[in-house]
Amino acid sequence: MDFSFTDEQELFRKTVRQFSEREVRPQYADRERPDYDLPAFLQRMAELGLLGLRAPVEYGGVNTSYVNVGIATEELSRADYNVGTLIVSSVISTEILSLHATDRVKEGWLPDMVSGRRHVALALTEPHSGSDAAALTTRAVRDGDHYVITGEKSSTSQVDADACIVFVRTGQGTGARGVSAILVPLDTPGVGTSRFTDLGMKLSRRGALHLDGVRVPAHNLVGQEGQGFYTVMNQFDYTRAVIAIQCVATAMQSVEETIEYVKSRSAFGQPIARYEGVSFPIAEALATLEAARLLCYKALWLRDVNLPHAKEAAMAKWLGPKLAVEAIHQMLLLHGHAGYSSDYPHGQRLRDVIGHQIGDGTGEIMKLIIARETLGREFRPR
């Protein structure tokens, strides 16, 4: 059993950290602005290969391991939580299209996605089907060489992307049956978007997608008709662990900054780091965050070696955001009144991380998955 990165992985980690320190960390607060130039930043990420981590080499990607996806996300999220979210969005969309799209769609979209020229998001959630994702009602009807799509998507990250992989109902079944995935360029007539005003994760640009008789070519169908839900669920297994790494890395950065702060801050004639009321919460945060981090990498390693990992990924997704929120909150408090100001990044980090206690699967849904995978489907909670 070896808990260390390989030499190649360590070099990759250092390269991403250098990029993060140079070009990501200084603009953390700036990326909350609605007018932030995201396309320009995506192209900078693309130059380092960060938008093609799971894309095939023939389309400009690097097709790296899932552990390496975790490494990239960890290093970027230490500098800016939201940039880690861009990695998650990129690996999901490029891998889904790489594995399931038609050659025409692959050739038309993947090179531009990998190079940062175009961005593709995922549209699954609907206003009345959050955790029950299979209960979607957006419908696509085949009309000759096209599909005609009508419905509404909610809580779609990057709602101002160039296109979305939209999950629609094409069959007559209920639940997951009859759900298909279709690539929909957002400049297609009949598509409308609206942005939400969120507490945090503002670079995610979450919003609603409105589809009113939208006609898209039939070759934009991603995978087999009626199999779309199973396609995305397979992706969520490992991206849950990536999201957890994102949360843990952000919290760990706050812990490390707090360690330096409490060693230099004095009260009652000595550094406050000498007080157990200060040092013990830091020790607890270090221990719990490191445990969650190792669980995340275990799930990604299992994915790399093609072993079941749904349970481990769900464990990571429940534990990572929960511990990160608790740790960042505690680090903010250890900074006293100064931590409550925008002079320190802890408040922004706290607002950002809370979002993933909801998005991409709530803690309750993760526990349902853990119970199902442990006890068997016949004993899953109702």
C-alpha positions as CSV (number, residue, x, y, z in Angstrom):
1,M,0.0,0.0,0.0
2,D,1.5,3.3,-1.1
3,F,-0.1,6.7,-0.1
4,S,2.4,8.8,-2.1
5,F,2.0,10.3,-5.6
6,T,4.3,9.0,-8.4
7,D,7.1,11.3,-9.6
8,E,5.0,12.2,-12.6
9,Q,2.0,13.1,-10.4
10,E,4.1,15.1,-8.1
11,L,5.5,17.1,-11.0
12,F,1.9,17.6,-12.2
13,R,0.8,18.8,-8.8
14,K,3.7,21.3,-8.6
15,T,2.9,22.6,-12.1
16,V,-0.7,23.2,-11.2
17,R,0.1,24.8,-7.9
18,Q,2.5,27.3,-9.6
19,F,-0.3,28.2,-12.0
20,S,-2.7,28.5,-9.1
21,E,-0.4,30.8,-7.1
22,R,0.4,32.9,-10.1
23,E,-2.9,33.3,-11.9
24,V,-5.7,31.9,-9.7
25,R,-5.3,33.1,-6.1
26,P,-4.8,36.8,-6.8
27,Q,-8.2,37.1,-8.5
28,Y,-10.3,35.0,-6.1
29,A,-12.5,38.0,-5.0
30,D,-12.6,39.4,-8.6
31,R,-14.2,36.2,-9.9
32,E,-17.4,36.9,-7.8
33,R,-18.1,39.9,-10.1
34,P,-20.8,39.1,-12.7
35,D,-18.7,40.8,-15.5
36,Y,-15.6,38.7,-14.8
37,D,-14.0,37.6,-18.1
38,L,-14.5,33.9,-17.8
39,P,-13.8,33.0,-21.4
40,A,-10.3,34.5,-21.2
41,F,-9.6,32.6,-18.0
42,L,-10.8,29.4,-19.5
43,Q,-8.3,29.8,-22.4
44,R,-5.5,30.2,-19.8
45,M,-6.6,27.0,-18.1
46,A,-6.6,25.3,-21.5
47,E,-3.0,26.3,-22.2
48,L,-2.0,24.1,-19.3
49,G,-4.2,21.2,-20.5
50,L,-6.7,21.6,-17.6
51,L,-9.8,21.5,-19.8
52,G,-8.9,18.3,-21.5
53,L,-8.0,16.1,-18.5
54,R,-10.5,13.4,-19.5
55,A,-10.7,14.2,-23.3
56,P,-9.1,11.9,-25.9
57,V,-5.7,12.8,-27.2
58,E,-7.0,12.9,-30.8
59,Y,-9.2,15.8,-29.9
60,G,-6.5,17.7,-28.1
61,G,-7.0,16.3,-24.6
62,V,-4.6,14.5,-22.3
63,N,-6.8,11.6,-21.2
64,T,-5.2,11.5,-17.7
65,S,-6.1,9.4,-14.7
66,Y,-9.0,10.2,-12.3
67,V,-6.4,10.6,-9.5
68,N,-4.8,13.3,-11.6
69,V,-8.2,15.0,-12.0
70,G,-8.3,15.0,-8.2
71,I,-4.8,16.5,-8.0
72,A,-5.6,19.3,-10.4
73,T,-8.9,20.1,-8.5
74,E,-7.2,20.1,-5.1
75,E,-4.4,22.5,-6.2
76,L,-6.8,24.9,-8.0
77,S,-9.3,24.9,-5.2
78,R,-6.7,25.9,-2.6
79,A,-6.5,29.1,-4.6
80,D,-10.1,29.5,-5.7
81,Y,-12.9,27.1,-4.9
82,N,-14.8,28.1,-8.0
83,V,-12.0,27.2,-10.4
84,G,-12.2,23.7,-9.0
85,T,-15.8,23.7,-10.1
86,L,-14.7,24.5,-13.6
87,I,-12.6,21.3,-13.6
88,V,-15.7,19.3,-12.5
89,S,-17.8,20.8,-15.3
90,S,-15.1,20.2,-17.9
91,V,-14.4,16.6,-17.1
92,I,-18.1,15.7,-17.0
93,S,-19.0,17.3,-20.3
94,T,-15.9,16.2,-22.2
95,E,-16.0,12.6,-21.0
96,I,-19.8,12.2,-21.7
97,L,-19.3,13.5,-25.3
98,S,-16.1,11.5,-25.7
99,L,-17.8,8.2,-24.7
100,H,-21.3,8.7,-26.1
101,A,-21.6,11.4,-28.7
102,T,-21.6,10.9,-32.5
103,D,-18.4,11.4,-34.4
104,R,-19.9,14.5,-35.9
105,V,-20.5,16.1,-32.5
106,K,-17.1,15.0,-31.2
107,E,-15.3,16.6,-34.1
108,G,-17.4,19.7,-33.9
109,W,-17.2,20.3,-30.2
110,L,-14.4,18.5,-28.3
111,P,-11.4,20.4,-29.9
112,D,-13.0,23.7,-29.0
113,M,-13.9,22.6,-25.5
114,V,-10.4,21.4,-24.8
115,S,-8.9,24.6,-26.1
116,G,-11.2,26.8,-24.1
117,R,-12.9,28.4,-27.1
118,R,-16.3,26.9,-26.1
119,H,-17.8,25.6,-22.9
120,V,-20.4,23.0,-22.5
121,A,-22.5,22.6,-19.3
122,L,-24.9,20.0,-18.0
123,A,-28.7,20.6,-17.6
124,L,-30.4,17.9,-15.5
125,T,-32.2,19.5,-12.6
126,E,-35.7,20.9,-13.0
127,P,-37.7,23.2,-10.8
128,H,-39.7,20.4,-9.3
129,S,-37.1,17.6,-9.5
130,G,-33.9,18.3,-7.5
131,S,-32.8,15.2,-5.6
132,D,-35.3,13.1,-7.6
133,A,-33.4,13.8,-10.8
134,A,-35.2,11.0,-12.7
135,A,-38.5,12.7,-12.3
136,L,-37.8,15.3,-15.0
137,T,-40.5,16.4,-17.4
138,T,-38.7,18.3,-20.2
139,R,-39.6,16.4,-23.3
140,A,-38.0,15.9,-26.7
141,V,-40.1,14.7,-29.6
142,R,-38.6,13.2,-32.8
143,D,-39.6,15.1,-35.9
144,G,-37.7,13.8,-38.9
145,D,-34.0,14.6,-38.6
146,H,-34.6,16.7,-35.5
147,Y,-35.7,16.6,-32.0
148,V,-38.1,19.3,-30.7
149,I,-37.5,20.1,-27.0
150,T,-39.8,21.9,-24.6
151,G,-39.4,22.3,-20.9
152,E,-37.4,24.1,-18.2
153,K,-34.2,23.4,-16.4
154,S,-33.2,24.9,-13.1
155,S,-30.0,25.2,-11.0
156,T,-27.9,24.8,-14.2
157,S,-24.3,25.8,-13.6
158,Q,-22.7,27.8,-16.4
159,V,-26.1,28.7,-17.8
160,D,-24.3,31.2,-20.2
161,A,-22.2,28.4,-21.7
162,D,-22.1,27.8,-25.4
163,A,-24.1,24.6,-25.1
164,C,-25.7,22.3,-22.6
165,I,-26.1,18.5,-22.5
166,V,-29.8,18.6,-21.8
167,F,-31.5,15.6,-20.2
168,V,-35.0,15.1,-21.6
169,R,-37.8,12.5,-21.7
170,T,-38.1,10.8,-25.1
171,G,-39.9,7.7,-24.0
172,Q,-43.1,6.8,-22.2
173,G,-41.5,5.2,-19.2
174,T,-41.3,6.6,-15.7
175,G,-38.3,7.5,-13.6
176,A,-35.0,6.8,-15.3
177,R,-36.6,4.9,-18.2
178,G,-37.0,6.9,-21.3
179,V,-34.6,9.7,-20.4
180,S,-32.1,10.8,-23.1
181,A,-29.3,13.3,-23.4
182,I,-29.1,15.8,-26.2
183,L,-26.5,18.5,-26.9
184,V,-28.3,21.8,-27.3
185,P,-26.3,24.9,-28.5
186,L,-27.7,27.8,-26.4
187,D,-27.9,30.1,-29.4
188,T,-30.6,27.9,-30.9
189,P,-33.9,29.7,-31.5
190,G,-36.3,29.0,-28.6
191,V,-33.6,28.8,-25.9
192,G,-33.8,31.4,-23.1
193,T,-31.7,31.7,-20.0
194,S,-31.9,33.6,-16.7
195,R,-29.2,33.9,-14.0
196,F,-29.7,33.4,-10.3
197,T,-28.3,35.6,-7.6
198,D,-26.5,33.2,-5.3
199,L,-24.9,33.4,-1.9
200,G,-21.6,31.9,-3.1
201,M,-20.1,29.9,-6.0
202,K,-20.8,32.9,-8.2
203,L,-18.4,31.9,-10.9
204,S,-20.7,28.9,-11.5
205,R,-23.2,31.3,-12.9
206,R,-26.2,29.1,-11.9
207,G,-29.5,29.8,-13.5
208,A,-32.5,28.5,-15.4
209,L,-32.7,27.2,-19.0
210,H,-36.0,27.7,-20.9
211,L,-36.7,25.6,-23.9
212,D,-39.7,26.4,-26.1
213,G,-40.0,24.2,-29.2
214,V,-36.2,24.1,-29.6
215,R,-35.2,22.1,-32.7
216,V,-31.8,20.4,-32.7
217,P,-30.4,17.8,-35.2
218,A,-31.0,14.2,-34.3
219,H,-27.3,13.6,-34.5
220,N,-26.9,15.7,-31.4
221,L,-28.4,12.8,-29.4
222,V,-25.7,11.7,-26.9
223,G,-25.7,7.9,-26.5
224,Q,-28.7,5.7,-27.1
225,E,-32.2,7.1,-26.8
226,G,-33.6,6.3,-23.3
227,Q,-30.2,5.7,-21.7
228,G,-29.2,9.3,-20.8
229,F,-29.9,9.0,-17.1
230,Y,-27.6,6.0,-16.7
231,T,-24.9,7.9,-18.6
232,V,-24.8,10.8,-16.2
233,M,-25.2,8.7,-13.1
234,N,-22.0,6.9,-14.1
235,Q,-20.2,10.2,-14.2
236,F,-21.5,11.4,-10.9
237,D,-20.0,8.4,-9.1
238,Y,-16.5,9.8,-9.4
239,T,-17.2,13.5,-9.7
240,R,-18.7,13.3,-6.2
241,A,-15.2,12.5,-4.9
242,V,-13.7,15.3,-7.0
243,I,-16.2,17.8,-5.5
244,A,-15.3,16.6,-2.0
245,I,-11.6,17.2,-2.7
246,Q,-12.5,20.7,-3.9
247,C,-14.2,21.4,-0.6
248,V,-11.5,19.8,1.5
249,A,-8.7,21.7,-0.3
250,T,-10.4,25.0,0.2
251,A,-10.9,24.3,3.9
252,M,-7.3,23.1,4.3
253,Q,-6.1,26.4,2.9
254,S,-8.0,28.3,5.5
255,V,-6.6,26.0,8.2
256,E,-3.0,26.6,7.0
257,E,-3.5,30.4,6.9
258,T,-5.0,30.3,10.4
259,I,-2.0,28.4,11.7
260,E,0.2,31.3,10.7
261,Y,-2.2,33.8,12.0
262,V,-2.5,32.4,15.5
263,K,1.2,32.1,15.9
264,S,1.6,35.8,15.2
265,R,-1.5,37.1,17.0
266,S,-1.0,37.7,20.8
267,A,-3.6,38.1,23.6
268,F,-3.0,38.3,27.4
269,G,0.7,38.5,26.8
270,Q,1.4,35.5,24.6
271,P,0.6,34.1,21.1
272,I,-3.0,32.8,21.0
273,A,-1.6,29.5,19.4
274,R,-0.6,28.5,23.0
275,Y,-4.2,28.4,24.1
276,E,-5.9,25.0,23.8
277,G,-9.1,26.8,22.8
278,V,-7.2,27.8,19.7
279,S,-4.9,24.9,19.0
280,F,-7.4,22.1,19.6
281,P,-9.9,23.2,16.9
282,I,-7.0,23.5,14.5
283,A,-5.9,20.0,15.4
284,E,-9.4,18.6,14.9
285,A,-9.8,20.3,11.5
286,L,-6.4,18.9,10.3
287,A,-7.3,15.4,11.4
288,T,-10.8,15.3,9.9
289,L,-9.9,17.0,6.7
290,E,-7.0,14.7,6.1
291,A,-9.3,11.7,6.6
292,A,-11.8,13.0,4.1
293,R,-9.0,13.8,1.6
294,L,-7.7,10.2,1.8
295,L,-11.3,8.9,1.2
296,C,-11.6,11.0,-1.9
297,Y,-8.4,9.7,-3.4
298,K,-9.4,6.1,-2.6
299,A,-12.6,6.6,-4.5
300,L,-10.7,8.0,-7.5
301,W,-8.1,5.2,-7.4
302,L,-10.9,2.7,-7.4
303,R,-12.3,4.4,-10.5
304,D,-8.9,4.2,-12.2
305,V,-8.6,0.5,-11.5
306,N,-12.2,-0.2,-12.6
307,L,-13.5,-1.3,-9.3
308,P,-16.8,-0.3,-7.7
309,H,-16.7,3.1,-6.0
310,A,-20.2,4.4,-5.7
311,K,-20.2,3.9,-1.9
312,E,-16.8,5.6,-1.4
313,A,-17.7,8.5,-3.7
314,A,-20.9,9.0,-1.8
315,M,-19.1,8.9,1.5
316,A,-16.7,11.5,0.3
317,K,-19.4,13.8,-1.0
318,W,-21.3,13.6,2.3
319,L,-18.2,14.0,4.5
320,G,-16.1,16.5,2.5
321,P,-18.5,19.5,2.2
322,K,-19.7,18.9,5.8
323,L,-16.2,19.0,7.3
324,A,-15.1,21.8,5.1
325,V,-18.0,24.1,6.2
326,E,-17.3,23.3,9.8
327,A,-13.5,23.9,9.5
328,I,-13.8,27.1,7.6
329,H,-16.3,28.5,10.0
330,Q,-14.0,27.6,12.9
331,M,-11.0,29.2,11.2
332,L,-13.1,32.4,10.6
333,L,-13.9,32.5,14.3
334,L,-10.3,32.0,15.3
335,H,-9.5,35.2,13.4
336,G,-11.9,37.1,15.7
337,H,-13.5,40.3,14.4
338,A,-11.0,40.5,11.5
339,G,-12.2,37.1,10.2
340,Y,-15.7,38.5,9.8
341,S,-14.5,41.1,7.3
342,S,-13.7,40.8,3.6
343,D,-10.0,41.5,4.4
344,Y,-9.7,37.7,4.8
345,P,-11.1,35.1,2.3
346,H,-12.7,32.8,4.9
347,G,-16.2,34.3,4.5
348,Q,-16.1,33.9,0.8
349,R,-14.8,30.4,1.1
350,L,-17.6,29.6,3.6
351,R,-20.3,30.9,1.2
352,D,-18.8,29.0,-1.7
353,V,-18.4,25.6,0.1
354,I,-22.0,25.6,1.5
355,G,-23.3,25.3,-2.0
356,H,-22.0,21.8,-2.4
357,Q,-23.9,20.6,0.7
358,I,-26.8,21.0,-1.7
359,G,-25.6,20.8,-5.3
360,D,-24.6,17.5,-7.0
361,G,-26.4,15.4,-4.3
362,T,-27.4,16.5,-0.8
363,G,-26.0,14.8,2.3
364,E,-29.3,12.8,2.7
365,I,-29.0,11.4,-0.9
366,M,-25.4,10.4,-0.2
367,K,-26.5,8.5,2.9
368,L,-29.2,6.7,0.9
369,I,-26.5,5.6,-1.6
370,I,-24.2,4.5,1.1
371,A,-27.0,2.5,2.8
372,R,-28.0,1.0,-0.6
373,E,-24.5,-0.1,-1.5
374,T,-23.9,-1.5,2.0
375,L,-27.2,-3.2,2.9
376,G,-28.4,-4.1,-0.6
377,R,-31.1,-2.6,-2.8
378,E,-33.8,-4.6,-1.0
379,F,-33.0,-2.8,2.2
380,R,-32.6,0.7,0.9
381,P,-34.4,3.4,2.9
382,R,-37.7,4.7,1.5
